[in-house]
Amino acid sequence: MPSHRNQIQIQEAYQIGEKIAVIRRKRITLPQTETSSCSTSSTAEKGHFVVYSADKTRFLLPVDYLNNAIVRELLELAEEEFGLPSNGHLSLPCDAELVEYAIALIKQHVTRDVEKALLLSMASSHCSTSSDLQHQVAVHQLPISGF
């Protein structure tokens, strides 16, 4: 019989799997113009999903990012703000600059404290502006002692 911790991990994996399945079903394509002579399909590459910022900037993110707390919080805020997407576009309630900032933090593998500070800022401001959030994250960082 699996331990309580394993049951939680299995449940989380199942929930992430459901989100991935939804994202895979909702392929994103740009509308074709009648004057287009070639295919300019922009579906997500295998192993990636597409999100749009509030200012309509398109981001192609690795599916692994669905395991990240920052991305999950952004998706939850999007669901609260817009509901579940019916047109196939997954839009985030924040500008492109904040999404780029969040991606940079994810790529840097920041500490849990920095991640928590960003999550608190996002939850309290609902992705207002990226410069406000960057300032709030800086305020929440712990001081580093000198040599």
Residue pairs with C-beta under 8 A, 6 or more apart in sequence:
2 10
16 66
16 67
19 66
19 75
20 49
20 63
20 66
23 44
23 49
23 63
23 90
24 49
26 85
26 88
26 90
27 43
27 44
27 88
28 42
28 43
28 44
28 50
28 58
28 88
28 89
28 90
29 41
29 42
29 43
29 88
30 40
30 41
30 42
32 39
32 40
42 58
44 50
44 60
45 60
47 62
47 63
48 60
48 61
48 62
48 63
49 60
49 61
49 63
49 66
49 90
50 58
50 59
50 60
50 61
50 90
51 58
51 59
51 61
51 74
51 78
51 90
51 91
51 92
51 99
52 58
52 59
52 89
52 90
52 91
52 92
53 59
53 91
53 92
53 94
53 95
53 96
53 98
53 99
54 91
54 92
54 93
54 94
54 95
54 127
55 95
55 96
57 96
57 99
59 96
59 99
59 103
61 71
61 103
65 71
65 106
66 72
66 75
68 106
69 115
69 119
70 102
70 105
70 106
70 115
70 118
70 119
70 122
71 102
71 106
73 119
73 122
73 123
74 92
74 94
74 99
74 102
74 122
74 127
75 90
75 92
77 92
77 93
77 94
77 122
77 123
77 126
77 127
78 90
78 91
78 92
78 93
81 93
81 126
82 91
82 93
85 91
92 99
92 127
93 126
93 127
94 122
94 127
94 128
94 130
95 127
95 129
95 130
97 129
97 130
97 131
98 127
98 129
98 130
98 133
100 130
101 130
101 133
101 134
102 118
105 114
105 115
105 118
113 140
113 141
113 142
114 137
114 140
114 141
116 140
117 136
117 137
117 139
117 140
117 141
118 133
118 137
120 136
120 140
121 132
121 133
121 136
121 137
121 140
122 133
124 136
125 132
125 133
125 136
127 133
